[in-house]
């Protein structure tokens, strides 16, 4: 067996004649256990929050979005329709038109967006699952709308009883001579209220596609973008990018890029904050190693007299600290995994009576914790063992 490793293991297993050293060593190990648990649980919690948010986001985000590189709208002609129909993998697509609009009810006014959708919209992006009041409009509806919760509160809208005055400016050039003729208007019946965790989606009012084209003065085949539900995402994206070079082909992560960036940034910040705690814990381990070095001063002199080099003696205590951190890390990981498993299985902590606090077990988090403890623990051990000098053993 490697000599420094053998001695380090002996020091770790054996009790010191000084009870204070034993207590400090135990506290250092408990600190590493607590730090490891904290780091793993924090990462698991943010993984759970990310998974929960993405699950909810799937209800109003398509797999793929096809939008024009230039202009706000385009025509869904026979060629484009044939490309979509002849996709090598099964896809379902929905036509959408989107535009800013002015909404009014009595003396209350608000600017938001209309989103005209066809009958396949909820199959591609099941927004109807997010309805909290009323219902989604039927495929043959011509003058109905579903509003966001935010807009319903701001305009004080009531389902089934209120109509929503909706205005958009007419396209054209020059000065407006008569303000009454400057806008196109519709008066759809409010039949539903939808809520979404995505702030971007809280600005939409959904209306039938034909009604939106009438409001905006668009052609029957003129739309803003196409949302696609795909069975083979990567192959479908590759196919669409090849066949539609003049269009932007974006997958869900790109459509909600800001949302994904926020989620990843939050997890990174949480990791860095937890890392500070872990580093403080590992600095205590360095102090423990130094105390053990002082306690083992006579043993060190004996090893030197027996022919051990100063480098090997330093390696003994570096390995001692490393093993101490690894033992604490293993125990902390096991306890952390058990706690996460209990939360996933038995829902011990609840946000609401029906929603458990989201956590998720990921092997990636295990490796991140292991690498963090091993790397910073090794650095702390090396720094502490470096205190052993010729002057100290003389």
N, C-alpha and C positions, 0 to 999 in steps of 0.2 A: 504494500500500500504506500501511496505517496506520503512521505514523512510529515510535511506541514499539515496535510489534510488529516492524518491520523491524530496528531496532537490537538488540532483545532476541534475535532469531534470529541476527544477526551475532555477538553476544557468545557465544551458545551454540555456534555452529559453529566459531568461531575459537579458537585456542590463545592462552593468556596468555603474556607474556614471563616470568612467574614460574612455574617448574615446580611449586612447592608449591600454587598455585592450581589448576593442571591436575589434580594428584593429588587434592586435596580435592574438586574438582568430580566427578571420576570416582568417588571413594568415595561421595559423596552420591548419585549416580545408581545405583550398585550397591546402596546401602542401600534406595533406593526400590524397586528391582527385587526385592530379597530380601523386603522388607516386603509388597509386593503379592503375591508368590508365596505367602508364609506365610499371609496373610489368605485368599486364594482357596483354598488347599489345605485349611486348617482348615474353612472353610465347606463345601467339597466332601466332606470326610470326614464331617462331622456330617450332611450331606444323605444320604450313603450309609448311615450308621448308622440314620438315620430310616427310609429306604426298606427296609433289611434288617429292621428291627424290625417295620415295618408289614406286610411280606410274611409274616413269621412269625405276626404277630398275626391275620392274616386266617384262619388255620387254626382259630382258636377264638373268633372274633367274628363274629356275623351282620351282615348289611347293616342290618337293622332289628329292633328289639325292641319288642314290644307288652306293656305291663305295666299293672296296675290303678293308678289314682291313689289309691285307698283300699283298705286290706286287703292281705294277702299272697297271696291266691289269688282266682280267679274261675272261673265256669263257662263253658266253651266251648259255648254253646247254638246252636240252629239259626240264629238271626239273625246272630250273630257269624260263624259258619261260612259263611253265605251272602255276607256282606260280603267275606270273604277269598277265597272262590271266584269271586266276580264282579268281582274287581279288573280294571280295564281293561288292565293290563299283566300279563304272566305272572309269577307268584310261586310259590315253594314255601315252605311253612311247617312248622315242627315244634313240638310241644307239649313243654313242660319244666316240671318241678316241682322246687323247690329248698328245702332246709331244713337247719338245723344238726342235727348228730347226734353221738352218742358212739360211738367205735370202740374195740375192745379185742381184744388177742390175748395170751393167757397173762397175764403180769403187766404188760404195757405197755398204756397207754391214751392216747387222743388225741381232741380235739374238732375236728371239721372240718365239711364240708358234703356232703350227698348231692345228686346231680343226677339226677333221673329223666328219661330221654329216650326218645323213640319211634324207630321205624325210619328216619325221614327226617332225624334229627339230623345225621348225618355228611354228608349232602348239603348241608345249609344251613351247617354249621360243621364242616369235615372234621377233627375232633379225632383220628380214627383214624390220620391221617397222622403224628401225634406219638407214636405208641406205640413204645416202645423194647424192651419185653419182652412176649411173649405175643401176644394178638390181641384184637380188639373182639368183644363178644358178638353173637351172631346175632339177627336180628329176632324169632325165636320163643323166645329165651332167657327163662327165668322166675326163675332164682335165681343169677345171675352178676353180677360187678362188675369194673370197671376202675378202678384206684386211681392216684392221683398219685404221682410219684416220691418226693416229700417224705414222704407218708404211708407208703409202702412201706418207706422207710428207718427212720422213727420206730418203726414196729411190727414191723419185721423180717419183712415178708411175702414169701412165695415163691409164684410163679405156678404155678397148676394144683394145688398141693399144700395150700395154706392156705385156710381159710374165715375170713371177717371178721365178727366179732360186731359188729352195728350196732344201736344203741338210740336211740329218741327218746321223750321223755316223752309220756304220754297227755294229751290235752286234757281239762280239767275244772276244777271249783272245789272249794274246801275243802281240808282237810288230807288227807295221804296216810296211810291206816291200815296198808297193807301195801306196803312198798317193792317187793316182787316184782311187784305188779300195777300199778306206776306207769309202767312203760315198755312200749312195743311193741318187738319185736325181730325181726330177720331174720339169717340166717347164709349170705350168698351166697358162692359160690366165686370166688376171685380168679383171673381168667384173663388179665389184662393190666396193664401199667404204662405210664402216659403222662407225658410231661414237657412243660413249657411255659415259655417265657421270661417270661410274664406271671405275676407273683407272686400275683395274685388268683386265677388258675386253678389254682395249685398246692394249693389247699385242697379241691378237689372229688374225690369218689368217684362214678363214673358207674354207674348201675344202670338196668335196664329201667323204663319209666314205670309199668307195671302193678304192679311190685314196690314202687316208691316210694309209690304210692297206697295199696297195702295196708299198708305200714309206717306211713304217716301217717294212716291212717283217712280217706282222701279218696274222693270219688266218682269214677266212671270218667271224667267230663268236667271234673273240677276240676284246674286247673293254676296254676302261678305266673306264667308268661309264655309268649309265643309268639315264636319267632325266625323271621325271614323272610329269604329270599334273593330279591332282586328284579333284574329285567333293566333297568328304568328307575327308578333309585333316587329321584330327586326327585319324579317324577310319582306314584310309589307312596306316598311319604311324604305328599304333599299329599292324595291320595285317602284314606288311612287317617286322617289328622288330621280330615278333613271328616266321615267316616263314623263315627269312633269318638272323639267328644269326651270321653268319660269315661275314656279310657285315655291313658297316656303313650306317645308314639311317639318312640323314640330311634334315631338312626343310630349307626354304629359309633364315630364320633368322640366321641359323647356317652356311649356305654356305657363307653368307656375314656378318659374325659376326663382323669383324673389322669395316665394314661400319656402322653397327647398333651401335657399341660402340662409334664411332666418333659422330654420330648424337645425341645420348643420352648425351655424354660428353659436346657437344656444348650447349645443352639446359640447362644442369646443371650449366655450367659456366655462361651462360647468366642470369640464375636465381640468382646465388650468387652475381653477379655484381649488378643486380637490387635490391637485398636484401640490399646491402650496402646503396644504395640511399634511400630505404624505411626506414632503421634504422636512417639515418641522418634526414629524415623528422619527424620521430617519436620522435627523441631527441628534435626537436623544440617543439613538443607537450608537452614534459616534462617541457620545459622552460615556456611554456604558463600556464601550471597547477601551477607551482611555483608562477608565477606572479599573477594568480587568487587567490591563497592562501594568498599572501601578501595583495592583494586588499580586501579580505574578512576576514581580521584578526579580525575586530570587530564582525562580524557575528559569527565567530568561538568561540570567547569568550562568546557571548550570548548563543550559543548552549551548551557550556560547563556548563555555569551557570544554564541552564535549565535542566541539568542532563545528557546530552549526554556524552558518554565516548569518550576518545581520539581515541579509535579503530574505533568507528562509524564515527567520524569526518574524520579520514583518509579514511574510506571507501567511504564517500561522494565524496571526490575529486578524489579518484581512479575511481569511477563510472563516475564522470564527464569527466575525460580524456578518459575512455573507450567508453562512448557514443559519445564523439567528434570524436574519431577514427572510430567508427562504421558508423556514419553519413557520414563522408568523404569517407569511404570505399564503402558504398552503392552508393553514387553519382558517385564516380570514376569508379565503376564497370559498372554502367548503361551507362556512357559515353564511356567507353572502348568497351563494347559490341556493342553499336551503331556504333562506328567507324569501328570495325571489320566487322559488318554486311554490312555497306556501301561499304567497300573494296571488300567483297565477291560478293555483288550484282552488284555494278556499276563499279568495277575495277578502282578506282580513281588513284592509283599509278601503273605505268607500268614499268616492267624491259626492255622489248622490245615493239615495236608497237603491237605485238600480244600476249605477255605473261604478265599477271598481276602479281604484287608482291604477292607471295603466303602467305596466312594467313588461319588459320583454327580455328573454334570455337569448344572448347572441355570443357565439364563440369568439367573435371579434373583440368583444369587451373583455373576455377572459385573457386573451393574448395581450391586449393593451395594458391591463392591470399587471400581468406577469412581467412584461418588458419594463414597465415603469418601476416596479419594485426592485427587480433584478439590477437594472442599470443604475438607478440612483442609490440603491442599497450598496452596490459594489463600489461606487464612487465614495460614499460615506465611509465604508470600511477601509478603503485604501488611504483616505485622508487621515483617519484615526490611527491606522497602523504605521503611517509615516512618522508618527511622533517618536517612535523607537530609534534612538541614535546611539552612537558609540559613547557619547557623554552620559547618556541615561544608564547604560549597563556597566559603566566603570564605577 
